[in-house]
């Protein structure tokens, strides 16, 4: 059993990584994200793998592996928060040097590795963000990726081709929501992108395939 404070989103968002705990008390409104194939329990209701929700004034139970973004609404002045984030996190193009990221108003926190998983947060300022349609991700290993909305509103879009006119699915994202996984069994993705509805902060979770 263990409970570990992660620092990838500090000082803006306190995140707890919880392993093999029977219960964990949540008082202030927090986002719970399940990293385990085994569902965790929220007052007799199951929260499945790569699913998230908002919990307050309750103990979650049967935890094999999860993240808790605690008191995620504590920063009341979002414009002040966003300005501080821009001074602290890295513009995404500077982090990746991927051409589709050039000029995109997106800032990324450090990545943090927890077992077979890496997590980071992003602040998306551009509306629309225009992060670019893609099927592959930078890095050298296939992974299962989902995005969890933290603040603001966004949407995950899927396309038949590398063409904005071929949109066929859009999953709206509000704080506490994680979109349905897009990858298949071999981690092949459709053309897709995260798009903003408002200025937004989201968490990206990347879990290595077969680990």
C-alpha positions in Angstrom: 0.0 0.0 0.0 1.3 3.5 -0.8 0.3 7.1 -1.3 2.7 9.4 -3.2 2.5 13.1 -3.9 3.4 13.9 -7.5 5.0 17.2 -8.4 4.6 17.5 -12.2 1.7 20.0 -11.8 2.9 21.8 -8.7 2.4 24.4 -7.5 -0.8 24.7 -9.4 -2.5 21.3 -8.9 -1.7 18.8 -6.1 -1.8 15.3 -7.5 -1.8 12.1 -5.4 -0.8 8.6 -6.8 -2.5 5.9 -4.8 -1.6 2.2 -4.9 -3.4 -0.7 -3.3 -5.4 1.2 -0.7 -8.7 0.0 0.7 -9.9 3.6 1.1 -8.9 7.2 0.5 -10.8 10.1 2.0 -11.6 13.1 -0.3 -13.0 16.3 1.3 -12.6 19.1 -1.2 -13.8 18.6 -4.8 -11.3 16.5 -6.6 -10.9 14.5 -9.9 -10.4 10.8 -9.5 -8.8 8.9 -12.5 -8.5 5.1 -12.4 -5.3 3.6 -13.8 -6.2 0.0 -13.0 -8.1 -2.6 -15.0 -10.0 -3.3 -11.7 -12.7 -0.8 -11.0 -12.5 1.3 -7.9 -15.6 2.0 -5.9 -17.4 5.3 -5.3 -20.3 4.7 -2.9 -21.2 1.3 -4.4 -20.6 2.5 -8.0 -17.7 1.4 -10.2 -15.2 3.6 -11.9 -13.5 1.6 -14.6 -10.1 1.7 -16.3 -9.1 5.0 -17.8 -12.3 6.6 -16.5 -12.6 9.7 -14.3 -15.1 11.6 -12.3 -15.4 14.4 -9.7 -15.7 13.4 -6.1 -16.2 15.4 -2.9 -17.0 14.6 0.8 -16.5 10.8 0.3 -14.1 8.0 0.7 -13.3 6.1 -2.5 -12.7 2.4 -2.0 -11.0 -0.7 -3.5 -8.2 1.3 -5.0 -5.7 -0.7 -7.0 -4.1 2.3 -8.8 -5.4 5.8 -9.3 -4.6 9.5 -9.5 -6.4 12.1 -7.5 -6.1 15.8 -8.6 -7.0 17.4 -5.3 -9.1 20.6 -4.9 -8.7 21.4 -8.6 -11.0 24.4 -8.4 -8.9 26.1 -5.7 -7.5 28.8 -8.1 -10.5 31.1 -8.5 -8.8 33.7 -10.8 -8.1 31.7 -13.9 -6.4 34.5 -15.8 -3.9 34.9 -13.0 -3.4 31.1 -12.9 -2.9 30.9 -16.7 -0.4 33.8 -16.6 1.7 32.0 -13.9 1.5 28.7 -15.8 2.9 30.3 -19.0 5.9 31.5 -17.0 6.4 28.1 -15.4 5.6 25.4 -18.0 7.2 25.0 -21.5 5.7 26.0 -24.8 4.9 22.7 -26.5 7.0 23.3 -29.6 10.1 24.0 -27.5 9.5 20.7 -25.7 8.9 18.5 -28.8 10.2 20.4 -31.9 7.4 18.7 -33.8 6.5 20.9 -36.8 2.7 20.7 -36.2 3.3 22.3 -32.8 5.1 25.4 -34.2 3.1 28.5 -33.3 0.5 26.5 -31.2 -0.5 28.3 -28.0 0.0 25.3 -25.8 2.2 25.0 -22.7 3.2 21.7 -21.1 4.2 20.8 -17.6 7.1 18.4 -17.0 6.3 14.7 -17.5 6.4 12.4 -14.6 6.8 8.6 -14.8 4.9 6.3 -12.5 5.6 2.7 -13.3 4.5 2.0 -16.9 2.7 5.4 -17.2 3.7 9.0 -17.9 1.5 12.0 -17.0 1.7 15.7 -17.7 -0.7 18.7 -17.9 -1.1 21.2 -20.6 -2.5 24.7 -20.8 -4.3 25.4 -24.1 -4.7 29.1 -24.7 -5.5 29.3 -28.4 -9.2 29.1 -29.5 -9.2 27.2 -31.7 -6.1 25.5 -30.6 -5.2 24.0 -34.0 -2.8 21.5 -32.6 -2.9 19.6 -35.8 -4.4 16.3 -36.9 -2.1 13.3 -36.1 -2.2 9.5 -35.8 1.2 9.0 -34.2 2.9 10.6 -31.2 6.4 11.8 -30.6 8.6 9.2 -28.8 9.8 5.7 -29.6 7.2 3.4 -28.0 3.5 2.8 -28.7 1.3 3.8 -25.8 -2.4 4.1 -24.8 -3.2 7.7 -24.3 -6.3 9.6 -23.0 -6.9 13.2 -22.0 -8.7 14.3 -18.8 -10.1 17.8 -18.6 -9.0 19.8 -15.5 -10.3 23.3 -16.1 -12.2 24.9 -18.9 -13.8 23.1 -21.8 -12.5 21.2 -24.8 -13.3 18.3 -27.1 -11.5 15.3 -28.6 -12.1 15.0 -32.3 -11.6 12.0 -34.7 -11.3 12.2 -38.4 -11.4 9.7 -41.3 -8.5 11.4 -43.1 -5.9 14.2 -42.4 -8.6 16.7 -43.4 -10.7 18.8 -41.1 -13.8 18.2 -43.3 -13.7 14.5 -42.5 -14.7 14.8 -38.8 -16.8 11.8 -37.7 -16.7 11.9 -33.9 -16.4 14.5 -31.2 -16.3 13.9 -27.4 -17.0 17.0 -25.4 -14.8 17.5 -22.3 -15.8 19.3 -19.1 -13.8 19.4 -15.9 -13.4 15.8 -14.5 -14.2 14.1 -17.9 -11.9 11.7 -19.8 -12.7 10.9 -23.4 -13.2 7.3 -24.6 -9.9 5.7 -25.7 -9.3 6.0 -29.5 -6.6 3.4 -30.0 -7.1 -0.2 -31.0 -5.4 -3.3 -29.6 -2.1 -2.5 -31.3 -2.3 1.2 -30.3 -3.1 2.4 -33.8 -5.0 5.7 -33.6 -7.3 7.4 -36.1 -6.5 11.0 -37.2 -7.4 13.0 -34.2 -6.8 16.2 -32.2 -7.7 17.9 -29.0 -9.5 21.1 -29.6 -10.4 24.0 -27.3 -13.9 25.4 -26.6 -12.5 27.8 -24.0 -9.0 28.3 -22.6 -8.4 25.0 -20.9 -6.1 22.8 -18.8 -6.0 19.1 -19.4 -4.0 16.1 -18.2 -2.4 13.7 -20.8 -1.9 10.1 -19.6 0.3 7.7 -21.6 0.5 4.1 -20.6 3.0 1.8 -22.4 1.6 -1.1 -24.4 2.1 -4.5 -22.9 3.5 -3.4 -19.5 
